[in-house]
C-alpha cells in the first residue's frame, strides 16, 4: 500500500473575510503558527484548497483568502468518531503511579465534544464545583486517517495516515475516577479543542519526534515528546484497525505526557478564566482556548 501524498503540506479550515464562507487552505507563510497568530489578531492569509480535506487529490489554488475565523481543520461531520488512547506515555504512567498498559487503553468521544481554536472550553454544571471535579488539561498528538483501514500491519500502518494535528483532551477527574469507562467524563460538549493545522503525513518524516507542550496562564505544565509514547503511531493504527474499519476522517488522540494537574502536589485544576495553550511542533502549532464555567442560570432557563 502506497503512502498518502497530498498536494498541500499544511491545511487549515476557516471563515474567509472576503466571502464569509467556510474554506480550506494552505497558509502562505510556512513557518507561521496560525493558532497563535489567530489568538493575537495577526493577519493570516492562505491559498485556497479546492476539494475536500479528506481527498488527497485536492489542489492548492492561486486564490488567496484572509482568515476571519480559524476553525478546527476537520468538521465534526468529517470526523464522525473520536478514538482516544489513555495512559500512553511512560512518564505520565509513572507520575500517576500506574503500570504501563499491556495493550492500548481505548475510549471514545462524541464529535460534539470537539471545538476549534479560540473557542471556549465549557465546564458543564455536572462537573462543578471545579475544586471537587478537577477539570484537567492534556495536550495530545492526533492521527487523522486518510483511507479505510482494516487489519493493517504495523509495517503498513503509516500508509493510511492523512496527517497529524493537535488536541487538548480536557478531562474531569472526579467522574473519570469513579468508573472504569471514561467516555462520560471525557465526552462533554465543547470540551475538546482540535487543531489548529493539519500537517500532511507526507511531510512528517517521523511522528515519534514531535514535541508537545501545554501552558496554563503562562506557566508551562507539560513539556514532552511523542518519542515517549508506549504505543507509537504505527502500533496504534495497526491495533485499532484489527477487525474494525477506521474510516477516512477518523481521528485518534494518542495520549498525553506527564505534567497533568490532578497528580500534582498541590493539585492544579482548571477554572473559569484560565487560558490554555496546547502547542505541538512540526508545523501543527498552538491551540489557544479559555475556560468558562457554565452558569447555573442556564439550567434555570431550561427548566
PyMOL commands that set and color helices and strands:
alter all, ss='L'
color gray80, all
select helices_A, chain A and resi 34-40+76-79+90-95+111-113+125-127+130-133+157-160+173-178+226-228+233-240+296-302
alter helices_A, ss='H'
color red, helices_A
select strands_A, chain A and resi 10-16+22-27+45-50+59-71+82-86+105-109+114-115+121-123+135-136+139-145+161-169+171-172+192-200+211-216+219-225+251-253+275-280+285-293
alter strands_A, ss='S'
color yellow, strands_A
deselect
rebuild
show_as cartoon
